[in-house]
Each structure stands twice: as C-alpha cells, then as structure tokens.
Amino acid sequence: MKKLLILCCLMLGLPVAVQAGSDKIDPATYVCAELITQPIADGGQPPVFEGLQIDGYVSAKMGNPIADPETLAPMLGQVYAACQANPTKKAATVWQEARKTFPVDTTSTWRADKSLCKDYTANPDDGSGFVIWLDGYNQGRSDKPASVLTSDDTLKAYLDACSKKPDALMLDVLAESAK
C-alpha cells in the first residue's frame, strides 16, 4: 500500500504542498466534464489528485472511513470512462456507483477514524496521499467545502498543527484547520 500512495503522489508530478493551491476541488459540485478535461499524467493515468479527493468525499458519504489506495487506479479508470459518456453528471455520483463494485481493504493503515497525527509524522511520504483523501473525506462528512488544500499556507498550517498534537486524530485536526 505504501508503494501505491507514493506512486499516486509521484504521478502528480509535484509534492502535495506545491499542488495544494492549484488543484483543490469541491467534490460536491465537481462534474465529469471537469474531471475528463484535466491533463492526463505521464503514462496515461487520469488525474490522481482529483480521484483521491472524490474518493475521500464519497467514502464519507458511504460511511466508509478506510482509504483504500489499492482500488484507486482501477476505480479512477472506470470513473474516467463513465464520465466521458456522461460529462454533465456529478463526478461523485459516478464515483459512488463505481465504489460499490470494489471491495474495501479493511487492513488499510490509513483510516479517517483511527489515523493519528503521529502516524503521518512517522511516515509523511506514505501519508501524503492520505492527506488529500482525508481532505475530501472531511468535506463529505461536514457537507462544507472547507479544505486544507486551498493554498500552500493552509496545508502547512494543518501539518504544523498536526505535528503539535501527535495523539490527535488527523481528521479532527484537519476539521479544525480547514478553511
């Protein structure tokens, strides 16, 4: 799983902090046309950053606190294809239908209901994709577009706050930090 999260971040081409200000989406309103017009990464991979955000959002709506990076790439491919046929549909709606067809890895290390700030601090390379996913999850849980990915400064403030509360849930600190 660690390798897949790192791969997801590498496919973004830049570190999460650099991407924060330019790629933040509102998964509640994001439509398929926006997803399919995003640049395709090297190797033909659809946009992973947006996929992580939407997957987190949909996972919250479905009551699933588990980030499952093993299914991200195939699910993103399935959603991307479905969105090409239905560009006016909300991407989260298409994603939710796809999510129902994939199993969830209940042994995943990264969980909205259990991952602590010290887990991220101990392994930020593996946790970077989880932060993107968790931001979408928080939006789905709170029904608000507040995000820590609106700028490099808001992301840094969240990560700093998290480092000062090692035993706090990452989700709780994210919810406090989201603007």
BELQUIQUI-V178360 format. One record per pair of residues at least 12 apart in sequence whose ideal C-beta (glycine too) atoms are under 7 Angstrom apart, sorted by the first residue. I is the first residue (numbers start at 1). J is the second residue. If there is no record, write none. Layout:
# BELQUIQUI-V178360
I/J  I/J
This chain:
# BELQUIQUI-V178360
1/69  1/70  1/108  1/109  2/126  4/69  4/70  5/69  5/126  5/129  5/130  6/125  6/126  8/48  8/52  8/69  8/72  8/129  9/128  9/129  11/41  11/45  11/48  12/48  12/49  13/41  16/128  16/131  16/132  16/155  17/152  17/155  17/156  19/49  20/149  20/151  20/152  20/155  21/150  21/151  21/152  23/49  24/147  24/149  24/150  25/50  25/53  26/145  27/53  27/54  27/57  27/92  27/136  27/139  27/140  28/92  28/139  28/145  30/54  30/90  30/91  30/92  31/88  31/89  31/90  31/91  32/83  32/86  32/87  32/88  32/89  32/91  32/94  33/87  33/88  35/47  35/50  35/80  35/83  35/91  36/80  36/83  36/84  36/87  38/50  46/76  46/77  46/80  48/76  49/132  51/72  51/76  52/72  52/129  52/132  52/133  52/136  53/132  53/135  53/136  54/91  54/92  54/95  54/136  55/72  55/95  55/133  55/136  56/133  56/134  56/135  56/136  56/137  56/140  57/92  57/136  57/137  57/139  57/140  58/92  58/95  58/96  58/99  58/140  59/137  60/137  60/140  60/141  61/96  61/140  62/96  62/99  64/104  65/111  65/112  65/113  66/104  66/105  66/106  66/108  66/111  67/108  67/110  67/111  67/130  67/133  68/104  68/105  68/108  69/129  70/105  71/102  75/98  75/99  75/102  78/98  79/91  79/94  79/95  79/98  82/94  110/130  112/134  112/137  112/171  115/130  115/170  116/166  116/167  116/168  116/169  116/170  117/162  117/163  117/165  117/166  117/168  117/170  117/173  118/166  118/167  120/162  120/170  121/163  121/166  132/149  134/170  134/171  134/174  135/147  135/148  135/149  135/174  138/171  138/174  138/175  138/178  142/175  146/178  146/179  147/178  148/174  148/177  148/178  150/179  154/179  157/177  158/173  158/174  158/177  161/173  161/176  161/177
